[in-house]
Amino acid sequence: MKLLLSAFIITCFLQPLSAQKITKLSLLNNGQVERVTFDLGESVVMHLSKEGQIVKWGVDVYGNRDDNYKDRLDEYTGKTGYYGPSVDSAFRGKIQFIGRTYITYYPSYENVLLQGKIKSIGNIPIDYYLAYENEAYRGFIKAAGPLVFTWYNTFDNEGLRGKLKSMGPTSLTYYSSFDDKAFRGKIKSIDRTAFSYYSSFDRPEYRGGLKTGSQIVVANGVKYYTRW
């Protein structure tokens, strides 16, 4: 009985520490990353840009549905807090905690490309590519916890540069600048899902439109959503 009680207490203690995770990555029609979505628990999500800035956060009322195309979020009515006026200027006034999830930021004495960016979301540390890295992705997210982000660089085809190459075990490919003008630069594959588009030889109203593939792809536990 004591062992069961101890296990229950440990589970309750560890649950909030392991609640945060990346659940969604949103891409624009041209293949650029729009936002990375973190689940904070209690149906609360936080959208981050690829540069590590908060886009918005709130309660994902349609978390279990695939038709929340506008990313509608409701106001979180639980406990929140903000950094006060006496702290470092790089995160003064920014959100400090949402429910049981604490958010930290890189201070003003850090590298100029880090200052004010999200440093951690709960138990997830976030790292970024610095100034000595390739200019196509410097300042972009490098890792979020165990998930490593790689990006196409300036030596790649111009239709690929600065686009996400992989997130953890999931790879992404794109049509190059040498492909048909109706779909060059667009997503070609996400993990094992391939995408094809109507070409410039098709009817005008179809050109560049999705021919095969899916707007929503789930790969390795993350939902990849593309805005057409």
Protein Blocks (a to p, Z undefined) as FASTA:
>chain_A
ZZmmmmmmmmmmmmmmmmpccfbdcddfkopafbdcddebjhiacdddfkopafbgcddf
klmbcklmnopacddfbdcddddfkbcfklgoiafbgcjbccddddfkbcfklgopafbg
hjaccddddfklcfklgoiafbgcjbccddddfkbcfklgopafbgcjbccddddfkbcf
klgoiafbgcjbccddddfkbcfklgopafbdcfbdceehiacdddZZ
